Amino acid sequence: MVLQISQRDSRVLTASSRRPRASRFALMGAAAALAFGVAMGVPAPSAYAEAPQTLATVTGPSSFADVVDRVKPAVVAIKVKATEEDHDHFDVPGLSPDDPMYRFFKRFGEDGGRGQKHVTMSQGSGFIVSPDGYVVTNNHVVEHASEVEVALDSGKTLPAKVIGTDKRTDLALLKISDGDKLPYVEWSSANPRVGDWVIAVGNPFGLGGSVTAGIVSARGRDIGAGPYDDFLQIDAPVNRGNSGGPAFDTRGAVIGVNTAIYSPSGGSVGIGFAIPAEVAKDVVAALKEKGAVSRGWIGVKIQNVTQEIADSMGLKSTKGALIAQPQKGAPAEEAGLKAGDVIIAVNGEKIETPRELARKIAAMGPKKSVDITFLRNGAEKTVKLTLGVLPEEKEARADNDFGGGDGGEITGLGIEVAPASEVRGAGREGVIVTDIDPSGSAAQKGVRRGDVIVEAGGQTVNSRADLASAFDAARKEGRRSVLLRVKSADGMKFVAVPVKAG
């Protein structure tokens, strides 16, 4: 199964299997007839009428036609002409693209030259949120756009301008050039509940004006799209071209912006994801006012505290956000926060996960003074810092030190290492994993060929001997694992690796 973040015309959200017709249920026997009768508010069969308990009657709308008539004119098709550059070309002599070292050097090394530019035409969906023609859609629908047109439900096509985009939430705001007294829809003021009806309207496969219905399947979904994931999961069928379109409640208010699908085939299988209205409306307001979104920032790479990491660090709980690396010159470093600290509260409010920390800090905005409570060596401490402005995303690159060197295997880990300073592109600090046994303990905990181990058990590692010494010390002390600080293509992280008898 593949999670697909919807891309313009060919990578749009989808979600949900089709609902069976009621008449089919009615033909499936007494049990099905009972379920059908209860759902439609029809008297239950006599077998259940004699039961001592009373069954609650559940009712639902007999039709969505009235709400669709109200909202459909405000839903538009987005047509985009874009110029893109192909960055897929990358060559490393002697390495296959399937080799982990190839991905390591592609991420940290030079990109091997500029790609070819080409023009693409694509489509998506959107919806008008003001009578003067402001339109909400997904960022990936209009990313790299050189021309944007909006096709109204009436069939009229109008040029539009990109007012602002936000990659981190995948939202964009457009403005129809000559918009005046256009039909529009409003954001919902209430958060939907799991089980509530949802109506999706959009432009699947370029067909335009298509309507589907389902329910809210879950809230607060993290699909790995970014640090602020908080998606609604819906089962209203949506397909390629629906991306950026609205999800409505039964009153016709927008509860979400359709964005992604989970699908083995690229089509609807009943699992789609929408950005909640409470997130989208704040982002859209900021884009309308400033053309961009300013978020608070402390400048740390953070990760979950697993049970193994908690045991390695002597922590009583897995709650909080573990600092893998503070960024140089960032507010966190200036306040004295260090790698290995575990943030457990912000302004006295408990933090249970890294994602919760990221959302809370971002929502506060820059230049705010906050109290950060953290654990260091088992002791609770608090520092005050001033939030910075979350910078634009930058590609991480390692230092370009070139050379070669010998390595050696670490007993019980299943890895061979060499000083990072002797391997091209690996940097000056730590040891690089040059070979790894897929069945070894290090590989099973996520260590990969090309990773650079910079610390083991809280001590700096610059040689095979340093790493081996850390594991020998752990064995003598009877510890079950050693906490490694590892630099990978995805950034800095902590990994707890079990100690095996040497």
N, C-alpha and C positions, 0 to 999 in steps of 0.2 A: 504494500500500500504506500502511496506517495502523497505527501502533503504538498500541494501546489499553491504558492502565493500567486494570486491571479495576475496575469500580465495582459495589458491592453486587450486586443481582440482575441488572442489565442490562449491567454492565461487568466481567465476571469474566474471568479468564484463559481461554484456549483454546490448543490447540496440537496440531497434528499431523494428517496425513492418515492414513486407515485403512490398516492393513497388509493386503496381499492374502492370501488363504487359500493354504496350501501346495499344495493340490490344483491350483490355477490355475497355479502355477509348473510343476508336474509335467507339464502338458499343453502346454508351450510349446517343446518340442523338446529335442534332446540337450544343448545348452548349458545351458538352464535346468534340465534334469534333473540335470546335473552339479552346478550351484550348489546345488540343493535337497538333493542327496544329501550333499554335504559339510557343509552347514549342519545336517543332521539326523543326521550320523554314519553315513550309509549308504555302502557301498562305492561308489567312483567307477566310471564306465564303463571298459571295457577300453582305450579309446583313451588315457586318462590313466594307466591302470595301467602301460602300457608306457613312460611317460615316465621319464627318469632321476631326476628329483627326487621327493621324497616330500612330499605335501600334508598339512599338519597338519589334524587333525580338530577341528572346532569344535562344541561341544555347548551346549545351552541348556535351560532348564526346559521340560518337556513340558506343564506346567500351572502357573498361579499360584493355583490353588484353595486350597491349604493355607495359604499366607501370607495370602490374602484372608480366609479364615475367621478367622484370628487377629486381624487389624487392623480389619476392617470395623466391629465393634461399637463401636470407639472414635472413629469418624468421625461427625460430627453435622451437622445442617442448622441454620443460624442464621437466625432470623426476627426482623426489625428493624422497629420503628415509630419513625420519625424526624420531627422538625420542622425544616424547612429554610427559609432565606430566599433569595428570588430576587434576586440582585445584578446581573442582566443589564441592568436599566434604567439607561441613561446617555445623556445628550443633550449634544452640543456644537453650538451653532447654526452652520449653514453647512458642517458637515463630515459626510460619509458615513461609516458604520461601516467601510467598506472602505478609507478613507483612512488612511495610516500616521500622520498627525497626530492622528486620532481616537484611535488606540491609545496614542499618546504621552501625550495629555492625560488619557485615562482612567486610565493607569497612575500618572501623576505629579500629576494634578489631583484635584479633589473628585469624589465618586462620584455626584453628581446626585440624591441622596436614598436613603432606605432602601427595600428591596424588600418584597415581599409574603411572609408566612409561609404555609407549607402543610405538610400532613402526608403522609408517604410511607410505603409498606409495601414492604419488599424482603427478599431472601433471599441467603444465601451459604453457605459451608461452614466447617468448623472441625474440630479434633480434640482429644480429652481427653489431657492429659499427666500426670495424677496421679489416684489413686483417689478423692480427695476433691473432684474436679470442676473443676479448672482447665482452661480451654479456650483454645487458640490459634487466632486467625483474623487476617484483615487489618484494619488500621485503617479503610480505606475502607468495609468492610462494616458497621461499627458507628458510624462517624462521625455525630455529631448524633443518636445514638439516644436516645429517651426511654423505650423499652421494648425488652428483648431476651429472646427465648425460644430455648431449645436443644431441638431434636427429636432424640432418640436413635434409633439404628438399630432399637431394639425398637418404635418408634412412640410412646413416651412423650415428652411435652413438659414441660420444666421451665423456670422463670424463671431468668435469669442476670443478674449484675451486671458492669459494665465495671470491671475493676481498674485498668487503665492502658493507654495507647496511645502509639505512637511513630510520628509522621508520616514521619519521615525514612527509616525502613525499612519503613513500611506494615505494622506489626505491632500486634496488640492482644491483651490477655489478659483473659479472662472467668472468672467463678466461678459455677458452678451453685449455686443457693441451698441446696438440700438434698442436695448430692452426698455419697455415701457408698458406698464399695466399687464404684466405677464401673470399667468396662473402660478401659484407657488404653494408650498407645503411648509408646515412648522414642525419643530422638534418636539418630541414628547417630553412632558415635565415629570413623568413618573418612570421609574425603572421597571422593565418588564419582569415578570416572574417566569420561572421554568414551568412550561405547560401552557403559557399564554399563546393565543393565535398570533401568527405573523404572516404578512402578505408581502411578497417580493414582486416588484415591477421593474422591468428593464428591457435590454436590447440583446437577448441571447442570439448568438450566431448571426447578428445583423438583421434579425427579423423585425425588431422594434415592437414596443408596446405590448410585451408579453407579461401575463400575470400568473403567479403561482401562490399557493398557500400551504402552511404547515404550522409547526409550533416552535417555541423556543425550547431547545433541547437541553441547554446548559448555559451557565454564566461563568465569567472569569477564566476562560480558556487561554492557556499559554501554548502557542503553536510554534514558538521559536522564531517568530518573525522579527522580534526586536525586544528591547528592554522594557517596553511599556505594554506588552501584550495583555489584553484584558477583554478578549473577544466574547461575543454572544455566539453560541452554536445554534444553528437553525436547521430544520429539515425541509423548509420550503424549497422546491426544486429550482436551482439556478445554474446556469451554464455559461459557456464562453460568450463574452459580450455583456454579461450582467455586472461586471466589475464596476464599482462606483455607484451602482443603483441603490435605491432606498429599500429598507425593510420597514413596513408599517404595522401599527397595531390596528385593532378593529375600529378605532375612532378616526383613523386616517393620519395619525401623528407618526413622525419618523422615529423609530426606536434604534435604528442602526444603518450603517453603510456597508453593503455587501462587498467582501474583499477577497476571500480565499476559499479553497475547497480542499477536502481530503478525498482522493479518488485514485483507484488503481488504473483507470482508463482515461481520465480527463473529463469524464462526464459526471452527471449527478448521481451520487449514491446515497444521498440523505444526510451528508455531513458538510455543512457550509459554515462560514464564519463571517460575522459582521462586527464592525467597530461600533461600540455602544454610543448612543446619542449623547450621554453625559460627557464622553470624551470628545466626540466629534464637534459638538457645538462650541466648546471652548477653543478648540484648535481653529475652527472656521472663523470665530470672532477675532482671534489674534491675526489670522491671515488677512482678514478684511481691514483691520486697523493698521497693521505694520508690514504685511506681505511676508511675514516670517513668524516663527514661534520662539520665544526666549524661555529657556528652562534653567532651573537651578542646577549647579554642578559642584561636586567636591573633588572630582578627579581621582577616582580609585577604580582599579579592576577588582571586582568582587565575585565570590562564588558561594555555593551552598556549603553549609557545615554538615558533612555526612557523619554517620555514627563512627566510622573508622577515624575520620579526622578529629572528631570530638575526643575519642579515646586517646589518640596520639598526643593531643594538646592538653589532656586532663580536664576537659570541659564536662559539665554535668548535663548539658543540653545541646541539641543540634540547632537551636533557634539562633537567628542572627545572620549577619552577612560577613563572611571572612574576607579580609583585604588580602588579595594576592599580590597587588602592586600599587602603591600610590604614584601618581604621575608627578614628574619633576616640576616644581614650581606651582603645583595646584594647591587649592585651599587646604586639602587634607594633609599634604606634606608640610605646608607652612604651619599647620596647627600641631604638628608632631605625631600624626598617625603613621603607623608603620605596617609593613607586610607582616601578617600573622595576627594583627589585632582583629577582634570580632565586634562589629558594631551591633549593639542590642537595643538602642533607643535613640530617637530624635526628638528633642524638646520634651523629654519625659514619656513619649509615646513608644511603646514596645515595637521592635522590628523583629519579625519572625523569618523573613526570607530576603535574599538579595533583590528580588523583583519589587518587593514592598518598599525597600529602601530607595531604589531607583525612582519609583513613582512618586514617593513622598518628597524627595529632594527636588525632582523636576517640577512638581506642582507648586512648590514654594516660590519659584522664580529666583532670578539673580539678585545679589546685593542684600539678601536677607541674612540676619545674624541667627545662628542656630546652635543649640547645645547637642553635641554628639557624645553619647555614652557608649563605652566599649570595654571589652575585656582584654587584658594583657597579662600573660603569665598568671592567669587565674584571678587577678585583681581587677575590680571595676573602677574605671576612671571616666572623667567627663572633661571635654574640651569645648571651647566656644570658637566658632569659625564663621566667616562671611562667605556665603555662596557665590561662586563665580558664574559665568555664562557658559552653558554647555556649548563647546566648540563644534564646528563641522567635523564630520567623521574623516579621519585620515588613515591611510594605509600604513600599517606598522611595517617597519623595515629594520633589519639587523644591520650591524656594522659590516662593511665590506673588507674584512681581513682575509687575506688569501694565503693558502699554504696546504700542507698535508701532514699526516701524522699517524702514529701507531695507536692501537687501542688494546683493550683487554676485557675479558668477561668478568662480571661480578657474580660471585657464588650465590646461587639461589634466586637471582633476579631474572636470568635469561636474557641479559643484554650485554652488548659490548660497547665501550665508550672510548672517546678520545678527547683530549683537551680542545675546547671550543676554539681557542685562539689559533689552533693549527688546521682548522677546517674552513674553507672559503665560505663566507656569508654567515657563519655561526656566531660571530661576536667575540668579545675578549674574555668574557666570564663564563664559568661553568664547564661542564663536559657534555659533548654531544653524543647522542645515541646513534652509533654507526651501524649496528645490527641488533636484531631482537628476535627472540623465540616467541612465536605467536601463542604458545601454550604456557609461557613463563608467567610468573606472578606480576611482573611489571606490565607486560602487555595486557593482561587481564584487567588491570586497573586503569587502562587508558593511555599508558606511555607508548609512544610511537617512534619509529625510526626518524631521525631528524630533530626530535625534541632535544632541548638543552636543559640539563639539570643544573641549577645554580645553587641550590641549598639542599642539605639532607640533615634532618634532625635539628634544624635551626643553625647549622654551621655552613659556612661558605664552602663550596666544592669547586676545585679547579683541576683536579686530577683523578685518575682512577683510584689511587690510594685514599684520597679524601672520602670518596663515596664508599669504598669498601670499609674504611674505618668507622663510618657512621653506622653501618649495618652490624659490624662486629661489636660495637659498643652497645647497640640495642639488644643483641643476643645475650651479652653478659649481664645486662640489667634486667633481662626477662621481659622486655617490651614486645608486644605483639606486632607492631608495625613501625615504620619510619616515615615521617612526613617529608615528602620531597616538594620543593618548589621548582616548577618546570615551566620553561618558555617554549611554547609551541606555535604553530601557525595561527592559532586562535587567540594567542596572547598568553599572559602569565596565569598560572593556576597552581593550586596545591593538590598533591596526590598522595594518599596514604597507601604505602606498599607493605604487604605482610612480610614479616621477618621469618625466614626459613633456616633450619639448622644447617650450619656450614660443614 
